[in-house]
């Protein structure tokens, strides 16, 4: 039985996990996960070998500063009391490797942190027409997992309801980083209890991740450590936040301009933001 029977909040038993592995130009990644539990599909068959330097393997290879390769996807349901067919939420897992094209050396901690900050700005920043409020780098924590240094943090997004993404990221070359992303959904039950249970489940899966570097990666890593000796990841980090009201597809910069006008801190002339606001009001949600 994949799920424990007697419990008010039931996640898949990790004792039922099986190992999955793939290689990234010789970088071996191994981890153990339970089988997919959602009803809408069966586990997809994924490739076992990827070439970090083959552009054809990447998604959004021409338009994104961090094109990525999708390496593994699965999903689990979080169940409630048996016989009531009650689902408390879902935990997808997306494993990917990204090619960072913004410069620097990802084996240098400050460059890795800078890459993640720029990626967040590119996804959620003021220039992006992102609808939901976002806070990222929450619970920032460098962690050591099976002799590899990772950065762990949480992203929260939403307005009326909040969804959580638990993220673990680590460099696998001077230009590539690996991501384990768990974008959880919560349906029923006390939010704090369900989210904490989800986080513990994800953390236990991450404890199974092993990365083995080939000689060419070990050489790059050693060169970086020699060039920047003693550098470490920041023990804590100030969250990045973009707070947006439910005003349609409005960037944070447009929202600030709108609020300044609303509070009498801007001129009376009609601005492009005002025109956007009228459009948003006429557009159904």
LINRA-V662548 format. One record per residue. N is the residue number from 1. RES is the residue in three letters. OMEGA is omega in whole degrees, 0 to 359 (999 if undefined). NEAR is the number of other ideal C-beta (glycine too) atoms within 10 Angstrom. D_FIRST is the distance of its C-alpha to the first C-alpha in whole Angstrom. Layout:
[[N/RES/OMEGA/NEAR/D_FIRST] [N/RES/OMEGA/NEAR/D_FIRST]]
//
This chain:
[[1/UNK/185/7/0] [2/UNK/183/16/4] [3/UNK/172/17/6] [4/UNK/187/13/7] [5/UNK/186/7/8] [6/UNK/177/7/12] [7/UNK/178/12/14] [8/UNK/178/12/16] [9/UNK/190/18/15] [10/UNK/173/21/12] [11/UNK/182/25/12] [12/UNK/178/22/9] [13/UNK/179/12/8] [14/UNK/175/14/11] [15/UNK/178/7/10] [16/UNK/183/13/9] [17/UNK/175/16/12] [18/UNK/186/8/14] [19/UNK/173/10/18] [20/UNK/181/18/20] [21/UNK/173/13/24] [22/UNK/179/19/27] [23/UNK/179/18/31] [24/UNK/184/22/34] [25/UNK/178/17/37] [26/UNK/175/14/36] [27/UNK/183/20/34] [28/UNK/178/13/31] [29/UNK/179/21/28] [30/UNK/177/15/24] [31/UNK/183/21/21] [32/UNK/180/17/17] [33/UNK/171/20/15] [34/UNK/178/19/11] [35/UNK/177/13/11] [36/UNK/183/20/13] [37/UNK/180/17/11] [38/UNK/187/15/15] [39/UNK/189/7/16] [40/UNK/182/6/19] [41/UNK/176/9/19] [42/UNK/184/8/17] [43/UNK/178/14/17] [44/UNK/176/10/21] [45/UNK/183/6/23] [46/UNK/178/14/25] [47/UNK/180/12/28] [48/UNK/183/10/28] [49/UNK/178/10/32] [50/UNK/178/19/34] [51/UNK/181/14/37] [52/UNK/187/19/38] [53/UNK/176/10/42] [54/UNK/184/11/41] [55/UNK/182/10/42] [56/UNK/179/6/40] [57/UNK/190/20/37] [58/UNK/172/20/37] [59/UNK/181/12/37] [60/UNK/187/10/40] [61/UNK/184/15/42] [62/UNK/189/7/45] [63/UNK/189/7/45] [64/UNK/176/16/42] [65/UNK/176/15/44] [66/UNK/174/21/40] [67/UNK/187/18/39] [68/UNK/172/19/35] [69/UNK/175/22/33] [70/UNK/186/16/29] [71/UNK/184/22/27] [72/UNK/178/19/24] [73/UNK/172/15/22] [74/UNK/180/20/18] [75/UNK/178/18/17] [76/UNK/173/25/14] [77/UNK/171/21/14] [78/UNK/189/26/14] [79/UNK/176/22/13] [80/UNK/184/20/15] [81/UNK/179/13/15] [82/UNK/177/14/13] [83/UNK/179/6/15] [84/UNK/180/8/17] [85/UNK/185/8/16] [86/UNK/175/15/17] [87/UNK/181/17/17] [88/UNK/183/23/19] [89/UNK/181/24/19] [90/UNK/179/17/18] [91/UNK/171/25/19] [92/UNK/173/16/20] [93/UNK/175/19/21] [94/UNK/176/18/24] [95/UNK/183/22/26] [96/UNK/173/18/29] [97/UNK/184/24/33] [98/UNK/174/24/36] [99/UNK/180/20/39] [100/UNK/183/24/42] [101/UNK/184/12/45] [102/UNK/178/14/47] [103/UNK/181/11/48] [104/UNK/181/15/48] [105/UNK/186/20/46] [106/UNK/174/26/42] [107/UNK/171/23/42] [108/UNK/187/17/45] [109/UNK/183/19/43] [110/UNK/177/14/45] [111/UNK/177/20/45] [112/UNK/178/21/41] [113/UNK/179/18/41] [114/UNK/178/16/44] [115/UNK/180/23/42] [116/UNK/178/25/39] [117/UNK/179/14/42] [118/UNK/177/17/44] [119/UNK/179/20/40] [120/UNK/177/17/40] [121/UNK/179/15/43] [122/UNK/181/14/43] [123/UNK/191/16/40] [124/UNK/191/23/41] [125/UNK/187/16/44] [126/UNK/182/13/47] [127/UNK/182/11/48] [128/UNK/178/16/45] [129/UNK/183/9/44] [130/UNK/190/18/41] [131/UNK/190/17/41] [132/UNK/169/16/38] [133/UNK/184/19/39] [134/UNK/169/23/38] [135/UNK/180/16/37] [136/UNK/188/24/36] [137/UNK/174/21/36] [138/UNK/180/17/35] [139/UNK/180/14/34] [140/UNK/182/19/35] [141/UNK/170/15/34] [142/UNK/182/17/35] [143/UNK/176/15/32] [144/UNK/180/8/32] [145/UNK/178/18/29] [146/UNK/173/14/29] [147/UNK/176/8/33] [148/UNK/180/16/33] [149/UNK/180/15/34] [150/UNK/167/22/33] [151/UNK/179/22/34] [152/UNK/175/19/31] [153/UNK/183/20/32] [154/UNK/173/20/31] [155/UNK/175/22/32] [156/UNK/179/17/32] [157/UNK/181/21/34] [158/UNK/176/12/35] [159/UNK/180/13/37] [160/UNK/175/6/36] [161/UNK/186/11/32] [162/UNK/171/14/31] [163/UNK/185/15/29] [164/UNK/174/22/28] [165/UNK/176/18/28] [166/UNK/188/25/27] [167/UNK/170/22/28] [168/UNK/182/22/29] [169/UNK/180/20/32] [170/UNK/178/19/34] [171/UNK/175/26/37] [172/UNK/169/23/36] [173/UNK/178/23/40] [174/UNK/182/17/43] [175/UNK/185/20/42] [176/UNK/174/21/38] [177/UNK/181/23/35] [178/UNK/181/23/32] [179/UNK/165/18/30] [180/UNK/185/24/26] [181/UNK/179/17/26] [182/UNK/180/23/23] [183/UNK/190/17/25] [184/UNK/174/22/23] [185/UNK/180/18/23] [186/UNK/183/21/23] [187/UNK/187/14/23] [188/UNK/177/12/23] [189/UNK/178/18/23] [190/UNK/187/11/25] [191/UNK/183/13/26] [192/UNK/182/9/27] [193/UNK/183/13/23] [194/UNK/182/22/21] [195/UNK/179/20/23] [196/UNK/177/12/23] [197/UNK/177/19/19] [198/UNK/180/24/19] [199/UNK/179/17/22] [200/UNK/178/11/20] [201/UNK/179/20/17] [202/UNK/181/21/20] [203/UNK/178/15/22] [204/UNK/175/13/19] [205/UNK/181/22/19] [206/UNK/178/18/22] [207/UNK/181/12/23] [208/UNK/187/16/21] [209/UNK/175/19/24] [210/UNK/177/15/27] [211/UNK/178/19/30] [212/UNK/182/16/32] [213/UNK/171/16/36] [214/UNK/185/13/38] [215/UNK/184/8/42] [216/UNK/177/12/43] [217/UNK/177/22/41] [218/UNK/179/11/42] [219/UNK/178/11/45] [220/UNK/181/19/45] [221/UNK/180/18/43] [222/UNK/179/11/46] [223/UNK/178/13/49] [224/UNK/180/19/47] [225/UNK/177/13/47] [226/UNK/182/8/50] [227/UNK/180/11/52] [228/UNK/186/14/50] [229/UNK/173/7/50] [230/UNK/179/5/48] [231/UNK/181/13/46] [232/UNK/175/9/43] [233/UNK/177/16/41] [234/UNK/180/14/42] [235/UNK/176/8/40] [236/UNK/180/10/40] [237/UNK/177/19/41] [238/UNK/180/8/43] [239/UNK/169/16/40] [240/UNK/184/17/42] [241/UNK/171/14/42] [242/UNK/185/22/43] [243/UNK/183/11/43] [244/UNK/172/21/44] [245/UNK/180/11/44] [246/UNK/185/12/43] [247/UNK/182/16/46] [248/UNK/183/18/45] [249/UNK/182/14/45] [250/UNK/178/21/47] [251/UNK/180/20/47] [252/UNK/179/19/47] [253/UNK/177/14/51] [254/UNK/179/21/52] [255/UNK/179/19/50] [256/UNK/179/16/52] [257/UNK/178/20/55] [258/UNK/181/20/54] [259/UNK/176/14/54] [260/UNK/178/14/57] [261/UNK/181/18/59] [262/UNK/183/10/58] [263/UNK/176/8/59] [264/UNK/182/7/62] [265/UNK/180/10/62] [266/UNK/181/16/62] [267/UNK/182/8/65] [268/UNK/181/7/66] [269/UNK/179/7/66] [270/UNK/181/10/63] [271/UNK/176/16/61] [272/UNK/178/9/58] [273/UNK/178/19/56] [274/UNK/179/14/57] [275/UNK/178/10/57] [276/UNK/181/18/54] [277/UNK/179/20/53] [278/UNK/177/10/55] [279/UNK/180/12/53] [280/UNK/182/16/50] [281/UNK/182/9/51] [282/UNK/183/8/52] [283/UNK/179/9/48] [284/UNK/181/4/45] [285/UNK/999/6/42]]
//
